[in-house]
Amino acid sequence: MRQSPEPTARRLANRTRISRSIPRRLLLEGKLHLLPVYALLRTSDLAREGIENSGSFRFADHIYRGRASGRYGVGMLLDSVLLRLRGARSMRSRFYHSQREVLTALNELGGGEHTVVSVPSGIARDLFQVAESLRKDRPEIYARTRFVGIDLDRAPLELSRELTRDHTNFTFVAADALHPATLPRDADVISSLGFGEFLTDQALAAFYASCHAALRPGGVFITSAMNRDRLSDYLARELAELHTHYRSAAQITAALEAAGFATVRTSSDKVGLQTLAVASKKAAR
Ligand SMILES: C[S@@+](CC[C@H](N)C(=O)[O-])C[C@H]1O[C@@H](n2cnc3c(N)ncnc32)[C@H](O)[C@@H]1O
C-alpha cells in the first residue's frame, strides 16, 4: 500500500469553496437578502463547518451523529432544523447502509482472514460501529477481520485512531485515494462514502476502476450517490460553496458496470434522495 509523502499539500476533493470571503461574494453578486441568513446560519455548528470547510469529514460526521450543537440557543435550534432536512437525513442513511452491507458481506464470506477498507475514511465511524457489533455478537468473525482506513488528511486519521483505540485490528493510512497504488491488494470489502459526490465523471470512473482492481475476485464494493434536494443544495451552494455532483441510480450503476463490476445492486433510501449501491467483482471459477 502506497503512503502519501505530503498528504496535506495536495488538494482535497471535498474542499469546493473558492471565495476567501462568502459575505463579500454575496455582496458582489447582489445577493444581499442572503447576508442575514448567512450570519444566522453561522451560529449552527453544522452550517459553520460547511461554510468554513465545505463537505469536510467533520461536516459528514456531525450529520451521522445527528446531535445538534451550536452557539447560543438559536444555533442549537437551527442545527437541529438543519439535521432534519431531507439532505441531512439522506446522508445519514448512507452511514447505516455502509454498516449494514459490510456486516452482510463479512457474514457471507465464510472462514479465513478478511480485509475491509474505508476510502476515504474521514472519521471511520461506520467501520468502528461494525467492529463494535462484531466483537459483541460475532467474535469469531471479529478475530479474523482487519480494518483499514485511508484518507489524505491526517486530522480525521488521528480522530479515527482515537475512536478505535480499543480495537487492535484497525490500521490508518495517509494516502491519496485517487492514486492507483493506494488501495491494498486483495481487499474483501471496500466502502466509499462522501467522495464520489466531489469527483467528475472521469475521476469517478478511474476511482471505481481502482477499487475494482484492488478487490479480490468475489469482493464487494459499497458506495452511494445523491440526488439533488433543492433547498439543501441551494443553501450549500450559495452559503458554503459546497458543490456536489448529483447522480441517479442509473448513472451510478452504469459507472460501476463500466469499471468492471459483474453485479450492481441499488436501492433508494427512505428519504428518496440517496442511492445505496453494492457492487460485486466477478468470483474466481
Ligand atoms: C465528506 S468526507 C467523507 C468521509 C467518510 N467516508 C464519511 O462518510 O464520513 C470526505 C473525506 O475525503 C477526504 N479526501 C478528499 N480528497 C481525498 C483524496 N484525494 N484522497 C483521500 N482522501 C481524500 C477528506 O480528507 C475527507 O476526510
The ligand as an ORCA input file, in Angstrom:
! r2SCAN-3c Opt
* xyz 0 1
  C     -17.134     14.090      3.176
  S     -15.736     13.341      3.892
  C     -16.305     11.644      3.862
  C     -15.513     10.798      4.808
  C     -16.186      9.484      5.244
  N     -16.176      8.496      4.202
  C     -17.570      9.762      5.738
  O     -18.545      9.306      5.132
  O     -17.668     10.445      6.771
  C     -14.562     13.399      2.592
  C     -13.183     12.883      3.002
  O     -12.411     12.721      1.822
  C     -11.058     13.018      2.128
  N     -10.366     13.244      0.847
  C     -10.599     14.229     -0.054
  N      -9.838     14.063     -1.161
  C      -9.130     12.923     -0.946
  C      -8.186     12.212     -1.710
  N      -7.810     12.609     -2.930
  N      -7.650     11.080     -1.182
  C      -8.015     10.627      0.059
  N      -8.908     11.277      0.833
  C      -9.454     12.408      0.341
  C     -11.160     14.196      3.054
  O      -9.998     14.393      3.819
  C     -12.382     13.807      3.905
  O     -11.999     13.130      5.071
*
